[in-house]
Amino acid sequence: MAAMDASLGGALSAGLASARERILGAAYELFSRWGIQAVGVDSIIARSGVARQTLYRHFASKEDLVLAFLERREDLWTKNWLQAGVQERASDPRERLLTIFDLFDEWFHRPDFEGCSFINVMLEHPDPADAIHRAGVSYLAGIRHFLEDLARRAGITDAESFAREWHILMKGSIVAALEGDREAARRSQKVGSLILRSELDAD
């Protein structure tokens, strides 16, 4: 009986985890593609195939679901795609900075290119006190910390200031690509090469 109870408990836990993943997977797909405001809870329920009460059992509000989406976005986009891709393709910190735009170039040419979700949610929730806005700011700061570490390893003295400049270049290229300039990453890489050379020559 105890073994049966344990087995049943495990099955129930797996079912709950699966439902949560279906909800979060649907939210990720819809939010990253269409933004937060345009996607309602009903669309997520329809895409995930769960009952409304199941969704609210896992996420008490749409805000909670958005925050979970942003956390997942950091894992999948920032860590598993951007950071891992840069580290895989180049070993020298200077080359890694420039390799970011190689990854962006491939991303910009994909038919499912959707832009930066962190920027998008900040624009949709402009109040600096809003929890979603603060989360977007925090995840963008995480990208800058990654850039700052690369800059420091590359021998750049004011790594924090450089990281902010490089991040502006990255975000600008994303906006340009959304405008239709699919060569924005290559243009930004050229500008970045000049900035990097100038910084290293100055040091």
C-alpha positions, 0 to 999 in steps of 0.5 A: 500500500505504501509503495502504491501511495508513493507511486501515485504521489509521484505520478501526481507530482509529474502531472502537476509539473507537466501542466506547469511546463505546458503553461510556461511553454505556451506563455513563453511562445506567445509572450516572446512573439506577441508581447505581454499586453496582446496576449491574454490568459485565455490564449495561454489556456488554449495553447497549453490545453490546461483548465483555467483553475490549473493555470491559477493553481500554478500562477496566481496572476498573469503578473506571476506568469510574466515574471516566470516567463522572464526568468525562463527567458534569461535561462534560455536566451541569455545563458543557454544561447547568448553566453553559451554561444559566445563561449563556444565560438571564441576563447579570447575575451575580445573576440567573444565581444565581437562574436556576440554580433555573429550570433545576432546576425544569425538571429536577425535572419531567422524567420522567428526573430522576435526582438528582446523580451526584456526591452519589450516588457519594460516598454509595455510596463513603463512604471519603474515601480512595476514588478515586471518593469523591475524584472526587465531592468534586472535581467538586462543588468545581468547581460551587462554584468556578462559584458563587463566581465568580458571587458575586464578580461580583455584588459579594458580599464573602465569595464563597467562604462565599456559594458554600458556602451557595448550594451547600447550597441547591442540593443540598438542593433536589435531595434534596427533589425526590428525596423527591417535592417537584417544587416544591423548586426554586421554594421554594429560589429564594425562599429564595435571593432572601432570602439574596442580598438580605441579602448585598447589603444587608449589603455 
